[in-house]
Amino acid sequence: MINCKLCRNKCEDNANYCEQCGLKLDSPYEIYESGSAEYEPTEELFELSKIFSSSLDLHMLLRKVDESAASITNAEAGLIMLLDADKKNLRFRGSHDIKTTTVRPFPVNEGIPWWVAQHGLPARIPDVNQDVRYTGVIDRLLDIETENLLCVPVYQENEVIGIIQACNKKDENGFIDQDEQMLSVLANQTAVAIKNAKLATEQRDFFTHVIEILVRAVESTLLVPEGHCWKVAKLSTAIDRELGAKEKQFQDLYYAAALHDLGFLLIRQNGNPNKEKLKQHPILGANMVSDINLLSSTKPIILHHHEFMNGSGYPNGLKGEEIPFNARIIAVVEAYESAVAENNSLDSARSYIEENAGILFDSTVVEVFLDLIDFYED
């Protein structure tokens, strides 16, 4: 095992980079110890590795790269640019200081960033005006005047996917070996974070398609009107967002609302529907999602979406606060959609919900529902 000089993580003997912090394990540069004057950027990189490993928000991560590229090298500005899929353009992906209204592609045939991306080598330029590769395009986009810069490639699986650049070192000595090392570590961390974020996005997209297939299957049973599941999901999440739901709570509600009638798939119909049999669908649906990791937290919401505040609902006759809050949201929206379908009247459906606030339905949910429903129906 090899001990990483930056984060002290134990790495495999044949590893090229530390999986935890991204440091190249055979780096010739010195890693400064805690307490030394030069330690601060090392500490920041270690903290950044924790952020990268705990978040899959690519936009936020790339903005953080911009900030860190400047701070760890003591420069005025930092930026990250990534190659398009066809590798014909570099694009700004993180910078929040760009003065243009659109994110423009960087020309492929000019500039130091393109040279770095093309050759896969770092560039440390003490005076840009003395370098024939310098074009000033980035200066115009970022509204800065570059005097010196440090630019390193971002590698992923032995291919360059972009560059990270720091502009204008704040001390008179210019960029040094330590700066290049720190920026290269940041590039390695960024490559890992981008890969993880893209994998998460692909998994989420696949999961979304599976949800869509299940919803179509539920609506094909003819026990649920076409479009019902998505209507419930749309209005339920609108209510939840208005109430200030956190991301995980919001996501759970979205999936639960879309799949709240999933149990109908397991109910076989012979002639007229049996009402008691149909009332089993919350239990059946909850059991179907219980062993799926990404959906397991939706189980209590699906199970109790037909419970009422006064205990007259099913399947368990829960009352008031015993009912999961997200289930109370779906109960209001489900009842409204059902009333509209039965009476073909928006006004009567709305009146039914309003009259039963605090009786069948959560009063707070009803209040927000009534504020949103006119906009929703438009």
Contacts in CASP RR format, 6 or more apart in sequence:
PFRMAT RR
TARGET T0000
AUTHOR 0000-0000-0000
METHOD contacts of the structure
MODEL  1
MINCKLCRNKCEDNANYCEQCGLKLDSPYEIYESGSAEYEPTEELFELSK
IFSSSLDLHMLLRKVDESAASITNAEAGLIMLLDADKKNLRFRGSHDIKT
TTVRPFPVNEGIPWWVAQHGLPARIPDVNQDVRYTGVIDRLLDIETENLL
CVPVYQENEVIGIIQACNKKDENGFIDQDEQMLSVLANQTAVAIKNAKLA
TEQRDFFTHVIEILVRAVESTLLVPEGHCWKVAKLSTAIDRELGAKEKQF
QDLYYAAALHDLGFLLIRQNGNPNKEKLKQHPILGANMVSDINLLSSTKP
IILHHHEFMNGSGYPNGLKGEEIPFNARIIAVVEAYESAVAENNSLDSAR
SYIEENAGILFDSTVVEVFLDLIDFYED
1 10 0 8 1.000
1 11 0 8 1.000
1 12 0 8 1.000
1 13 0 8 1.000
2 10 0 8 1.000
2 11 0 8 1.000
2 12 0 8 1.000
2 13 0 8 1.000
2 15 0 8 1.000
2 25 0 8 1.000
3 9 0 8 1.000
3 10 0 8 1.000
3 11 0 8 1.000
4 10 0 8 1.000
4 11 0 8 1.000
4 18 0 8 1.000
4 20 0 8 1.000
4 21 0 8 1.000
4 23 0 8 1.000
4 25 0 8 1.000
5 23 0 8 1.000
5 27 0 8 1.000
5 31 0 8 1.000
6 18 0 8 1.000
6 21 0 8 1.000
6 22 0 8 1.000
6 23 0 8 1.000
6 31 0 8 1.000
6 42 0 8 1.000
6 45 0 8 1.000
6 46 0 8 1.000
6 185 0 8 1.000
7 18 0 8 1.000
7 20 0 8 1.000
7 21 0 8 1.000
7 23 0 8 1.000
7 46 0 8 1.000
7 49 0 8 1.000
9 18 0 8 1.000
9 19 0 8 1.000
9 20 0 8 1.000
9 21 0 8 1.000
11 18 0 8 1.000
11 19 0 8 1.000
11 25 0 8 1.000
15 25 0 8 1.000
16 24 0 8 1.000
16 25 0 8 1.000
16 26 0 8 1.000
17 23 0 8 1.000
17 24 0 8 1.000
17 25 0 8 1.000
17 188 0 8 1.000
18 25 0 8 1.000
19 192 0 8 1.000
20 49 0 8 1.000
20 53 0 8 1.000
21 45 0 8 1.000
21 46 0 8 1.000
21 49 0 8 1.000
21 185 0 8 1.000
21 189 0 8 1.000
22 49 0 8 1.000
22 185 0 8 1.000
22 188 0 8 1.000
22 189 0 8 1.000
22 192 0 8 1.000
23 31 0 8 1.000
23 185 0 8 1.000
23 188 0 8 1.000
24 184 0 8 1.000
24 185 0 8 1.000
24 188 0 8 1.000
27 181 0 8 1.000
27 184 0 8 1.000
29 177 0 8 1.000
29 178 0 8 1.000
29 180 0 8 1.000
29 181 0 8 1.000
30 178 0 8 1.000
31 42 0 8 1.000
32 38 0 8 1.000
32 39 0 8 1.000
32 42 0 8 1.000
32 178 0 8 1.000
33 39 0 8 1.000
34 43 0 8 1.000
38 178 0 8 1.000
41 71 0 8 1.000
41 72 0 8 1.000
41 73 0 8 1.000
41 74 0 8 1.000
41 178 0 8 1.000
41 182 0 8 1.000
42 182 0 8 1.000
44 68 0 8 1.000
44 71 0 8 1.000
44 72 0 8 1.000
45 68 0 8 1.000
45 72 0 8 1.000
45 182 0 8 1.000
45 185 0 8 1.000
45 186 0 8 1.000
45 189 0 8 1.000
48 64 0 8 1.000
48 68 0 8 1.000
48 186 0 8 1.000
48 189 0 8 1.000
49 189 0 8 1.000
51 61 0 8 1.000
51 64 0 8 1.000
52 61 0 8 1.000
52 189 0 8 1.000
52 190 0 8 1.000
52 192 0 8 1.000
52 193 0 8 1.000
52 196 0 8 1.000
55 61 0 8 1.000
56 196 0 8 1.000
56 197 0 8 1.000
56 200 0 8 1.000
56 201 0 8 1.000
57 197 0 8 1.000
58 193 0 8 1.000
58 194 0 8 1.000
58 197 0 8 1.000
58 198 0 8 1.000
58 201 0 8 1.000
59 94 0 8 1.000
61 190 0 8 1.000
61 193 0 8 1.000
61 194 0 8 1.000
61 197 0 8 1.000
62 80 0 8 1.000
62 93 0 8 1.000
62 94 0 8 1.000
62 190 0 8 1.000
63 94 0 8 1.000
63 95 0 8 1.000
63 96 0 8 1.000
65 80 0 8 1.000
65 94 0 8 1.000
65 164 0 8 1.000
65 186 0 8 1.000
65 190 0 8 1.000
66 78 0 8 1.000
66 79 0 8 1.000
66 80 0 8 1.000
66 94 0 8 1.000
66 95 0 8 1.000
66 96 0 8 1.000
66 97 0 8 1.000
67 78 0 8 1.000
68 186 0 8 1.000
69 75 0 8 1.000
69 78 0 8 1.000
69 79 0 8 1.000
69 80 0 8 1.000
69 164 0 8 1.000
69 165 0 8 1.000
69 166 0 8 1.000
69 183 0 8 1.000
69 186 0 8 1.000
70 76 0 8 1.000
70 77 0 8 1.000
70 78 0 8 1.000
70 166 0 8 1.000
70 167 0 8 1.000
72 179 0 8 1.000
72 182 0 8 1.000
72 183 0 8 1.000
72 186 0 8 1.000
73 150 0 8 1.000
73 166 0 8 1.000
73 169 0 8 1.000
73 175 0 8 1.000
73 179 0 8 1.000
73 182 0 8 1.000
73 183 0 8 1.000
74 169 0 8 1.000
74 170 0 8 1.000
74 171 0 8 1.000
74 179 0 8 1.000
75 150 0 8 1.000
75 166 0 8 1.000
75 167 0 8 1.000
75 168 0 8 1.000
75 169 0 8 1.000
75 170 0 8 1.000
75 175 0 8 1.000
76 144 0 8 1.000
76 167 0 8 1.000
76 168 0 8 1.000
76 170 0 8 1.000
77 97 0 8 1.000
77 142 0 8 1.000
77 144 0 8 1.000
77 166 0 8 1.000
77 167 0 8 1.000
77 168 0 8 1.000
78 95 0 8 1.000
78 164 0 8 1.000
78 165 0 8 1.000
78 166 0 8 1.000
78 167 0 8 1.000
79 92 0 8 1.000
79 94 0 8 1.000
79 95 0 8 1.000
79 138 0 8 1.000
79 142 0 8 1.000
79 164 0 8 1.000
79 165 0 8 1.000
79 167 0 8 1.000
80 92 0 8 1.000
80 93 0 8 1.000
80 94 0 8 1.000
80 95 0 8 1.000
80 154 0 8 1.000
80 162 0 8 1.000
80 163 0 8 1.000
80 164 0 8 1.000
80 165 0 8 1.000
80 190 0 8 1.000
81 90 0 8 1.000
81 91 0 8 1.000
81 92 0 8 1.000
81 93 0 8 1.000
81 106 0 8 1.000
81 113 0 8 1.000
81 117 0 8 1.000
81 162 0 8 1.000
81 163 0 8 1.000
81 165 0 8 1.000
82 90 0 8 1.000
82 91 0 8 1.000
82 93 0 8 1.000
82 154 0 8 1.000
82 161 0 8 1.000
82 162 0 8 1.000
82 194 0 8 1.000
83 89 0 8 1.000
83 90 0 8 1.000
83 91 0 8 1.000
83 117 0 8 1.000
83 160 0 8 1.000
83 161 0 8 1.000
83 162 0 8 1.000
84 90 0 8 1.000
84 91 0 8 1.000
84 105 0 8 1.000
88 108 0 8 1.000
89 105 0 8 1.000
89 106 0 8 1.000
89 107 0 8 1.000
89 108 0 8 1.000
90 105 0 8 1.000
90 106 0 8 1.000
90 108 0 8 1.000
90 113 0 8 1.000
90 114 0 8 1.000
90 117 0 8 1.000
90 162 0 8 1.000
90 163 0 8 1.000
91 103 0 8 1.000
91 104 0 8 1.000
91 105 0 8 1.000
91 106 0 8 1.000
92 98 0 8 1.000
92 103 0 8 1.000
92 104 0 8 1.000
92 106 0 8 1.000
92 141 0 8 1.000
93 103 0 8 1.000
95 142 0 8 1.000
97 142 0 8 1.000
97 143 0 8 1.000
98 141 0 8 1.000
98 142 0 8 1.000
99 141 0 8 1.000
99 142 0 8 1.000
99 143 0 8 1.000
100 141 0 8 1.000
104 141 0 8 1.000
106 113 0 8 1.000
106 114 0 8 1.000
106 137 0 8 1.000
106 138 0 8 1.000
107 114 0 8 1.000
107 135 0 8 1.000
107 137 0 8 1.000
108 114 0 8 1.000
110 133 0 8 1.000
110 135 0 8 1.000
110 137 0 8 1.000
111 133 0 8 1.000
111 134 0 8 1.000
111 135 0 8 1.000
111 136 0 8 1.000
111 137 0 8 1.000
112 123 0 8 1.000
112 125 0 8 1.000
112 128 0 8 1.000
112 131 0 8 1.000
112 133 0 8 1.000
112 134 0 8 1.000
112 149 0 8 1.000
112 151 0 8 1.000
112 165 0 8 1.000
113 138 0 8 1.000
113 151 0 8 1.000
113 163 0 8 1.000
113 165 0 8 1.000
115 123 0 8 1.000
115 133 0 8 1.000
116 122 0 8 1.000
116 123 0 8 1.000
116 151 0 8 1.000
116 152 0 8 1.000
116 153 0 8 1.000
116 163 0 8 1.000
117 153 0 8 1.000
117 160 0 8 1.000
117 162 0 8 1.000
117 163 0 8 1.000
118 160 0 8 1.000
120 153 0 8 1.000
120 155 0 8 1.000
120 160 0 8 1.000
121 153 0 8 1.000
122 150 0 8 1.000
122 151 0 8 1.000
122 152 0 8 1.000
122 153 0 8 1.000
122 180 0 8 1.000
122 183 0 8 1.000
122 184 0 8 1.000
123 133 0 8 1.000
123 149 0 8 1.000
123 150 0 8 1.000
123 151 0 8 1.000
124 149 0 8 1.000
124 150 0 8 1.000
124 151 0 8 1.000
124 175 0 8 1.000
124 180 0 8 1.000
125 131 0 8 1.000
125 134 0 8 1.000
125 148 0 8 1.000
125 149 0 8 1.000
125 150 0 8 1.000
125 151 0 8 1.000
126 148 0 8 1.000
126 174 0 8 1.000
126 175 0 8 1.000
127 147 0 8 1.000
127 148 0 8 1.000
128 134 0 8 1.000
128 136 0 8 1.000
128 146 0 8 1.000
128 147 0 8 1.000
128 148 0 8 1.000
128 149 0 8 1.000
134 146 0 8 1.000
136 146 0 8 1.000
138 144 0 8 1.000
138 146 0 8 1.000
138 165 0 8 1.000
138 167 0 8 1.000
139 145 0 8 1.000
139 146 0 8 1.000
142 167 0 8 1.000
144 167 0 8 1.000
144 168 0 8 1.000
146 167 0 8 1.000
146 168 0 8 1.000
147 168 0 8 1.000
148 167 0 8 1.000
148 168 0 8 1.000
148 169 0 8 1.000
148 174 0 8 1.000
148 175 0 8 1.000
149 165 0 8 1.000
149 166 0 8 1.000
149 167 0 8 1.000
149 168 0 8 1.000
149 175 0 8 1.000
150 165 0 8 1.000
150 166 0 8 1.000
150 169 0 8 1.000
150 175 0 8 1.000
150 179 0 8 1.000
150 180 0 8 1.000
150 183 0 8 1.000
151 163 0 8 1.000
151 164 0 8 1.000
151 165 0 8 1.000
151 166 0 8 1.000
152 163 0 8 1.000
152 164 0 8 1.000
152 165 0 8 1.000
152 180 0 8 1.000
152 183 0 8 1.000
152 184 0 8 1.000
152 187 0 8 1.000
153 160 0 8 1.000
153 162 0 8 1.000
153 163 0 8 1.000
153 187 0 8 1.000
154 160 0 8 1.000
154 161 0 8 1.000
154 162 0 8 1.000
154 163 0 8 1.000
154 164 0 8 1.000
154 187 0 8 1.000
154 190 0 8 1.000
154 191 0 8 1.000
154 194 0 8 1.000
155 161 0 8 1.000
155 187 0 8 1.000
155 188 0 8 1.000
155 191 0 8 1.000
156 191 0 8 1.000
156 194 0 8 1.000
156 195 0 8 1.000
161 191 0 8 1.000
161 194 0 8 1.000
164 183 0 8 1.000
164 186 0 8 1.000
164 187 0 8 1.000
164 190 0 8 1.000
166 175 0 8 1.000
166 179 0 8 1.000
166 183 0 8 1.000
169 175 0 8 1.000
169 179 0 8 1.000
207 294 0 8 1.000
211 255 0 8 1.000
211 258 0 8 1.000
211 259 0 8 1.000
214 259 0 8 1.000
214 262 0 8 1.000
214 265 0 8 1.000
215 229 0 8 1.000
215 230 0 8 1.000
215 258 0 8 1.000
215 259 0 8 1.000
217 265 0 8 1.000
218 224 0 8 1.000
218 229 0 8 1.000
218 259 0 8 1.000
218 261 0 8 1.000
218 262 0 8 1.000
218 263 0 8 1.000
218 264 0 8 1.000
218 265 0 8 1.000
219 225 0 8 1.000
219 226 0 8 1.000
219 227 0 8 1.000
219 228 0 8 1.000
219 229 0 8 1.000
221 264 0 8 1.000
221 265 0 8 1.000
221 267 0 8 1.000
221 269 0 8 1.000
223 261 0 8 1.000
223 264 0 8 1.000
223 267 0 8 1.000
223 269 0 8 1.000
223 273 0 8 1.000
223 278 0 8 1.000
224 261 0 8 1.000
224 264 0 8 1.000
225 341 0 8 1.000
228 261 0 8 1.000
228 337 0 8 1.000
228 341 0 8 1.000
229 257 0 8 1.000
229 258 0 8 1.000
229 259 0 8 1.000
229 260 0 8 1.000
229 261 0 8 1.000
230 258 0 8 1.000
231 333 0 8 1.000
231 337 0 8 1.000
232 257 0 8 1.000
232 258 0 8 1.000
232 260 0 8 1.000
232 330 0 8 1.000
232 333 0 8 1.000
232 334 0 8 1.000
232 337 0 8 1.000
233 254 0 8 1.000
233 257 0 8 1.000
233 258 0 8 1.000
234 376 0 8 1.000
235 333 0 8 1.000
235 336 0 8 1.000
235 369 0 8 1.000
235 372 0 8 1.000
235 373 0 8 1.000
235 376 0 8 1.000
236 253 0 8 1.000
236 254 0 8 1.000
236 257 0 8 1.000
236 326 0 8 1.000
236 329 0 8 1.000
236 330 0 8 1.000
236 333 0 8 1.000
237 250 0 8 1.000
237 253 0 8 1.000
237 254 0 8 1.000
237 257 0 8 1.000
238 372 0 8 1.000
238 376 0 8 1.000
239 329 0 8 1.000
239 332 0 8 1.000
239 333 0 8 1.000
239 365 0 8 1.000
239 368 0 8 1.000
239 369 0 8 1.000
239 372 0 8 1.000
240 249 0 8 1.000
240 250 0 8 1.000
240 253 0 8 1.000
240 326 0 8 1.000
240 329 0 8 1.000
241 250 0 8 1.000
242 368 0 8 1.000
242 371 0 8 1.000
242 372 0 8 1.000
243 364 0 8 1.000
243 365 0 8 1.000
243 368 0 8 1.000
245 253 0 8 1.000
248 297 0 8 1.000
249 326 0 8 1.000
252 297 0 8 1.000
252 298 0 8 1.000
252 301 0 8 1.000
252 326 0 8 1.000
253 301 0 8 1.000
253 326 0 8 1.000
253 329 0 8 1.000
253 330 0 8 1.000
255 294 0 8 1.000
255 295 0 8 1.000
255 298 0 8 1.000
256 298 0 8 1.000
256 301 0 8 1.000
256 302 0 8 1.000
256 305 0 8 1.000
256 326 0 8 1.000
256 327 0 8 1.000
256 330 0 8 1.000
257 301 0 8 1.000
257 329 0 8 1.000
257 330 0 8 1.000
257 333 0 8 1.000
259 285 0 8 1.000
259 289 0 8 1.000
259 295 0 8 1.000
259 298 0 8 1.000
259 302 0 8 1.000
260 282 0 8 1.000
260 301 0 8 1.000
260 302 0 8 1.000
260 305 0 8 1.000
260 330 0 8 1.000
260 334 0 8 1.000
261 281 0 8 1.000
262 281 0 8 1.000
262 284 0 8 1.000
262 285 0 8 1.000
262 288 0 8 1.000
262 289 0 8 1.000
262 302 0 8 1.000
263 280 0 8 1.000
263 281 0 8 1.000
263 282 0 8 1.000
263 284 0 8 1.000
263 285 0 8 1.000
263 288 0 8 1.000
264 278 0 8 1.000
264 281 0 8 1.000
264 284 0 8 1.000
265 284 0 8 1.000
265 288 0 8 1.000
266 281 0 8 1.000
266 284 0 8 1.000
266 285 0 8 1.000
266 288 0 8 1.000
267 277 0 8 1.000
267 278 0 8 1.000
267 280 0 8 1.000
267 281 0 8 1.000
267 284 0 8 1.000
279 306 0 8 1.000
279 314 0 8 1.000
279 315 0 8 1.000
280 315 0 8 1.000
282 302 0 8 1.000
282 303 0 8 1.000
282 304 0 8 1.000
282 305 0 8 1.000
282 306 0 8 1.000
282 314 0 8 1.000
282 315 0 8 1.000
283 303 0 8 1.000
283 315 0 8 1.000
285 302 0 8 1.000
285 303 0 8 1.000
286 299 0 8 1.000
286 300 0 8 1.000
286 302 0 8 1.000
286 303 0 8 1.000
289 295 0 8 1.000
289 296 0 8 1.000
289 298 0 8 1.000
289 299 0 8 1.000
289 302 0 8 1.000
290 296 0 8 1.000
290 299 0 8 1.000
300 324 0 8 1.000
300 327 0 8 1.000
301 324 0 8 1.000
301 326 0 8 1.000
301 327 0 8 1.000
301 330 0 8 1.000
302 327 0 8 1.000
303 315 0 8 1.000
303 316 0 8 1.000
303 327 0 8 1.000
304 315 0 8 1.000
304 316 0 8 1.000
304 318 0 8 1.000
304 323 0 8 1.000
304 324 0 8 1.000
304 327 0 8 1.000
305 327 0 8 1.000
305 330 0 8 1.000
305 331 0 8 1.000
305 334 0 8 1.000
306 313 0 8 1.000
306 314 0 8 1.000
306 315 0 8 1.000
306 331 0 8 1.000
306 334 0 8 1.000
307 313 0 8 1.000
307 314 0 8 1.000
307 316 0 8 1.000
307 317 0 8 1.000
307 318 0 8 1.000
307 322 0 8 1.000
307 323 0 8 1.000
307 327 0 8 1.000
307 328 0 8 1.000
307 331 0 8 1.000
308 317 0 8 1.000
308 331 0 8 1.000
308 359 0 8 1.000
308 360 0 8 1.000
308 361 0 8 1.000
309 319 0 8 1.000
309 320 0 8 1.000
309 323 0 8 1.000
309 328 0 8 1.000
309 358 0 8 1.000
309 359 0 8 1.000
309 360 0 8 1.000
309 361 0 8 1.000
309 362 0 8 1.000
310 319 0 8 1.000
310 358 0 8 1.000
310 359 0 8 1.000
310 360 0 8 1.000
311 317 0 8 1.000
311 318 0 8 1.000
311 319 0 8 1.000
311 320 0 8 1.000
312 360 0 8 1.000
320 328 0 8 1.000
320 362 0 8 1.000
323 331 0 8 1.000
323 362 0 8 1.000
325 362 0 8 1.000
328 361 0 8 1.000
328 362 0 8 1.000
328 365 0 8 1.000
329 362 0 8 1.000
329 365 0 8 1.000
331 360 0 8 1.000
331 361 0 8 1.000
331 362 0 8 1.000
332 353 0 8 1.000
332 361 0 8 1.000
332 362 0 8 1.000
332 365 0 8 1.000
332 366 0 8 1.000
332 369 0 8 1.000
333 369 0 8 1.000
335 352 0 8 1.000
335 353 0 8 1.000
335 356 0 8 1.000
335 360 0 8 1.000
335 361 0 8 1.000
336 349 0 8 1.000
336 350 0 8 1.000
336 352 0 8 1.000
336 353 0 8 1.000
336 369 0 8 1.000
336 373 0 8 1.000
339 348 0 8 1.000
339 349 0 8 1.000
339 352 0 8 1.000
339 353 0 8 1.000
340 346 0 8 1.000
340 349 0 8 1.000
343 349 0 8 1.000
346 377 0 8 1.000
350 370 0 8 1.000
350 373 0 8 1.000
353 361 0 8 1.000
353 366 0 8 1.000
353 369 0 8 1.000
353 370 0 8 1.000
354 366 0 8 1.000
354 370 0 8 1.000
356 366 0 8 1.000
357 363 0 8 1.000
357 366 0 8 1.000
357 367 0 8 1.000
358 366 0 8 1.000
END
